Amino acid sequence: MKKLLIVTALMMLALPAFAAVQNVKVSGDIETFAVYQNEFDFRKKDSDGLDDHGFITTITRLRVDSDLTDNVAATIRLLNERMWGAAASCSTDSETDVQLDLAYLTMKDMFYSPMTLKIGRQELAYGSKLILGDPNTNAVSGSAGINSRAAFLSKRKAFDAIRAILDYDPWTIDLVYTKIEENHEAKDEEDVDVFGVNFAYKFNDYDAESEIYYFRVDGSADEEASAPAISPNEVDAGVIGIRGSLVPVDGFNLGGELAYQHGKYLKASTGDRKLAAWAASVDGSFSFDNEYTPVLRAGYDYRSGQKAESTTGKYKAWLPMLEDQTKGIIADYLLAGVNGGITSNAHIFNPGGSINPMEDLKVSLDWHHYRLA
């Protein structure tokens, strides 16, 4: 009888463990890219190893989503990015193993009915991803090396973050905190953290939507840091912005964004400077209603710049923070960094179009024209 009671007790303890997993979904994708580059930096001399080079890269992702209860779900995704014939990752020279790309819990209606809480390693993307989208930024440095050339293909976008989503339809309020860099106190450096709030509103007419946001990057000056100038560890600044889009007539999409950056540009060697920078974007597209679905589009972006001879006073160059925008793959490679002419100090004009000549085939053309601001 005692054995039967023990077995029954064990079953009662085990049953909740099985019942906790209500649904499991396994998904993933495998993408292979073949890339050929010739004089990728527009220089005939091959001093940096960028002439006449081709490579093949495969990116593999495996994702598991599990509903633990009615209101709690877990998400895990594994990622491997590898160039054929090379052990290293296509985004860095040192990572050779499968990486933990996503690992977060989603909790609904636990503390407050309209609130959803997401905790862990997750992707963050607001609006056009002008401020927050990629912890390493989407701009690729111009350093030589076989792996750096494939970095623009990388799908590694996750942040270690806590996100609270308040759904007051048609309003949605996002509160977010993410840790970008953890520094040991012995290094005499501060951590790099991002705090933000995003208000989104969906209108009933014209498929219109709008966003108002404020994000703050709390960084620290570090003379010994080897990171590029776009690193958030050189910023103690906030960004306030507004974005909107609408469809005034069928097939015509129109959008725009304006953001102001303020705070401090931190440089241990030259001292802090007051930051006052601007970013603006406007874009539109028109889709024709016929069997080939042709689309014409045009866009304009502005990022304020800083005169090279100006070493005092306000710092006016737009700091790209943690953006995830590509205004031309080659330009991202050549002009990455502050004041280079792509993520800062730029007028960017972008006409383009696309057409579907047959089912499952899309052909597009984009022209990017840059002028220093």
N, C-alpha and C positions, 0 to 999 in steps of 0.2 A: 504493500500500500504506500509506503514511504517513497519507493522508487517511482510509482505512478504519479505521486504528488510532485516529485522533483521534475519528472519529464513534462508534466502539465505546466509547471511554473516556467520551465525553459521555453516551452512553446509560446506561452503568453508574453514572454520577454522578446522572443524573436519575431512574432507576428507584426508588431509595429514597425520594425525595421524594413520588412517587405512592403508593408502598406504605405510607407513614407515615399516610395518611388512610384508615382502614379503613371508617368509617361516618360519615355526616353526616345529622343530623336538623334540619329547620327547622320551627319552631313559632311561635306567637304568639297574640295576642288583641286585640280592639278592643272597648272598652266605652264606651257613651255614657250619661250620667246627665243627667236633667232635674231641677232642684232649684228649689223655691219657698220663700222665707223671708219671714215677716211678723212683725215685732217679735221677731226672733230672739234679742235680748238681754232680752226681757220689759220693755222700756221703750217707752212710747208716743212720747216725743220722738225725732225722727230726727236727733239731734246727731251720731251716729256712722255714719249712712248704712246702717243695718241693717234698715230698715223696707221692706216691700213690694218685694221684689227677687227676680227669677228669673233663672236662667242655665242653660246647657247646656254640659257638659264632655265631651270625648272623650279617653280614655286609650288609647294604642296601644303595643303591645310586640311586638318581633320578636326571636326567640331562635334561636341556632345552637349545636347541640351536636355535637362532632366527636370520634370515637375516633381518636386519633393512632396509638396502639399498643394492645396488649392491656391495658396497665396505665396508660396516660396518655390523658386526655381534656381537651378545652378547651371552655369555655362562654362565649358572648358574648351579651348581650341589650341591645337598644336600646330607649329609652323616650321617648315624647313625651306630655306632659300639657298640654292646651290648652283654654281656654274658647272657645266659638264667638264669633267677632267680636272676639277679643282676641289679640294676638300673644304675650302673656306666658304663662308656665306657670301651671297652676292651683295650684301649691304655693308659688311665689314670684313676685315681680314682675319679676325680672330675667332669668330663663332663658327663652330663646325658641327654642333649637335642640333637635334630637334629642340626648338624653343617653346616655352609656355607663352603663347601669344595672348590668350584670354583666360581669365579665371575670376568669375564674379558671381555673387548671389543677387537675385532680384526678389524683393519682398514687397508685397502689396497689402494695403489696408491693415498694416500691423500696428502702427502708432497713430495714424490719422487717416480717415477714410479716403480722401482724394489723393493721398501721397503714395508714390512708389519709390522705394529705396534700392539703389544699386551700389554694392560695395565690392571692391576688388579691381583686378586688372581688366580694363574695359576701354572701348573706343569712345572718344568724345569728338563730336563734330557739330558745330553750331553755324547756322546760316551758310555762308559761302566759305567757311573755314578760314576766314581772314585772320582770326586771332588764335583759335584753338582747333587743332586737327591732327598734328603730328608732333610728338615730343622731341624729335630730332630736326624738325622742320622739313618741308618737302624740297628745299633747295639743296642741290648736290654740290659739294665742294669741288674745286678744280684740281685737286691733287692727282698725281699720276698713280697708276696701279690698276691691275686688271679688274679687281673687285669694285673699285670706286666707280667704274664706268657703268656698272649695272645697278647702282644704288637707286636710280630713278624708278626701277621696277619694283622696289621693295614694297611689301604689303604690311610691314610692321608699323602699326599706328597706335598701339594701345598705351593707356596711361594707368598708373596706380591711383585710383580715385574713389571718392564717395560722391554719389549724385542723388539728390532728392528731386523728384518730379511731382509737382502739384498740378493736378488736372482739374481746372475749373472751366470746362468747355464753354465758350470758345477760347478762353485764356489757358495758357500753359506756362507755368513758372518753373524754371530749373535753377537749383542751387548746387554748385559744384565746388569740390576741393580736390586738388591733385598734387602729389609730391613728385617733383621733377628731379631733384637731386638731394641726396642725403650726405651731409658732410660731417666728419668727426670733429669734435671741438678742438682736438689737438692741432688741427690744420689751420686754426684761426680763420675759419670760413663759416658762413651761415648756410643753412639749407636753402633750397630754391623751391618755393611753393606757389601755387596759383589758386586764387579764390575768385569765384564769379557768380553772377546771377544773369539769367536770360529770360526776358518776358516775350512770349510769342502770342500772337492773336490771329485767328482765321476769320475772314469776313464771309458773309453769306453770298455776296455778289462777286462776279469776275474772277473767281478762284484766287482772290487776293489774300495775302498774308503779310504780316509785319513782325519785326523783332526789335526790341530795345535791349541792349546788354551792357554790362560793366564787368570787366575782368581786371584783376590785379596780379601782377607778377612780383613776388617778394624775393629779390635776389641779393647778391653780395658781390663786391668788387674783389677780384682775385688776379693779381698780376702774374701769377705763375700758371694760370689756366691755359691749356693748349687749345681750348675750344675756339671756333671762329667767332667773329664779332657778333654774329646773330645769337650767340648763346644767351639764354635768359639770366645767367649768373652775372651779367653786366647791367641788369635792369632792375630798378625798384620803381615800378611805374604802373599806372592804371590806364585802361582804354575804355572810353564810352563811345557807343556807336548805335546806329539805327540802320535797319535793312528792310526792304520791302519788295514785293513782286505782285504782278497781276496779269490777267489775260483780258484786255479790253475788248477784243473781238476774237472769234474762233481762229486758232492757229497762230495768234500773235502773242508772244510772251515778252514782258518788259520787267526789268528789275534794276535796283540800285542800292548802294550802300555808302555810308559816310561814317568815319571814325576819327576820333581825336585822342591823341596819346599825350599823357602828362606824367610828371613825376621826376625821377632822377636817372641820368645816364651815369653809371658808376665806372670810374676809372681810378684805380689806386695810384697810378703814376702821375696823372694830371689833375686829379681832384674831381669831385662830382660836378655835374652841370645840369641845369634845369632842362627838362625835356619838354618840347612842344612840337609835335609832329602830326601830320594829317595823312589820311588815306581815303580815296574815293573810287567808286566803281559804278559804271552804268552799262547795261547790256540788254540786247533784244534779239529775238529770233522770230522768223515767220515760216510756218510749215504749210506748203501747198497741198491741197486735197486732190491727189491723183495717185495712180498705182505705184509710182516710183518714190513717193513721199519726199520730194526735194525740200530742203530747209536752207534758208539764208539767215545768217546771223552776223552780229557786229557787237564789239565791246570796246570800252575805254577804261583804263585804270590809271590812277594817279597815286604816287607815293612821294611825299616830300623829301627833299635832300638837304645836305649840309655842305657849304662851301669848304673846300679843302684847307684854305688858308685861315679859316676861322677856328681858333682853338679856345676861345673864351665866349662867355655869354650863353644864350640858349642853344641847345643842341636840337636841330630841326630835322635830322634824318629819321625817317620812319624805321623803327626797329620791328622786324617781322615776327617777333615773339615766337609762337609755336604754330605758325600757319601751315596749311596744307593746300597750297594752290600751285598749279603749274601753268605758267604763261609762256609756253614753249619749252620743250624738253632741252634743246640745245642751249637756249638762253639761261635756263635754270642752272645748267652746268657751268657756263662761262661767266655768268654775272652774279653768282650767289654771294650773299653777304650784304652788309649794310653799305649803302651809298654806291653800290656797284652798278645799278641800273635795272634790276629786275624786282627784287624785294624791297628796294628803297631807291629814292632819287630817280624816279622814272615817270615818263608818259608812255603808256603802252596802248597801241591801237591794234585791234584784232578783228578783222573781217574774216569770214569763213562760210562754209556751207557743206552740205552732205546730200547724198542721194542713195536710194536703194535700187540698184539696177536689176536685182532679182531677189527672191526670197532668201532670207538668212545671210544676205551680203550687203554690207554698208560701206560706201566709199566717202571719205571726207577730206576736206582741204582747209587748212588754217594758215593765215598769214599773220605774223607778229612783227610790228614795227615799233622800235624803241627810240626814245629821245630822252636824254638826261634832263631832269627837271632843273 
